[in-house]
Amino acid sequence: MSDTTPNQRAYWRRTLRLTAGLMVVWFAVTFGVAFFARELSFNFFGWPFSFWVGAQGALIVYVLLVAVYARAMARLDEAHGMGED
């Protein structure tokens, strides 16, 4: 039998759900754009969209993913009483 409380299990489930969702976004940006690069052949700010996403857009999404994760985890920690003092 485990020593975890229902609050800890709920916290862990929500943490896993958040991480999985952000990993899906990461995978789509990293591999999806590269896989469909030929179909993404329209101009975006004067550059082919696939090139722009690979060179700039992906980096912006990665920084946003880190920010979303940090903010969501801070809220989740506070909601479940897991925050640091």
N, C-alpha and C positions, 0 to 999 in steps of 0.2 A: 504494500500500500504506500502511496506517496504522501509526502508531508506538505503538499501544496494546498493552498486555500482556493476556494472558488474565485476570489478576486485575482489571485495570481494566474489561474488558468485563463480567465477572461482577458487579462492583460496580455498573456502570451499569445492567445488566439488573435487578438487585434493587432499585435505586433507582427505576427506572421502574415496576416492578411494585408497589412500596409506594405510590408517588404515585398510580398509576392506581386502586388499591384504595381509598385514602382519598378520591379524587375521586368514586368511585361512591357512597360513603357520604354525602359532601357533597351530591351531586346528589339523592340520595334524600331527604335531610332537607329540602333547600331547595325542590325542585320537586315531589317526590312527595307530601309532606304537603299542599301547596297544591292540587295537582291532585285529590287524593282527599279534600279537606276535608269535603265533604258526606257521604261514607261514614263518616268518622271522627267520628260524632256521638254519642259516649258521654261521660259526665262523668268527669273526672279531677281529683281534689282540688277538686271543686265547680265546675269550669269545663269547657266543651266541650273535648274533647281537641285538636281542630284549633287552637283559639285558644291553648291552653296550649303546644303544640309551637311554634307561630309566635312566641309571646311569650317563652317561657322555655326550652323544651326544645331548640330549635335552637341557642340560644346555648351551652347546656351541651355539646351535641354538638360545636360548633365548637371550644370550648376543649379538649375531650377529643381531637379530631383533631390539634390543634397539639401536645399533650402526647405522643400516640402517635407522631407523626412525629418529634419531637425525640428521644425515647427510642430509637426504631427506627433512626434515622440515626446516633445516637451508637454504638450497638452495631454497626451495619454498618460505620461508619468504622473502628472498632477491629478488627473481624474482618478487614478488607481492608487494614489498615495505612495508612489515609487520614486518620487523626485528626490534629488539630493538636497542636503541642507545648505 
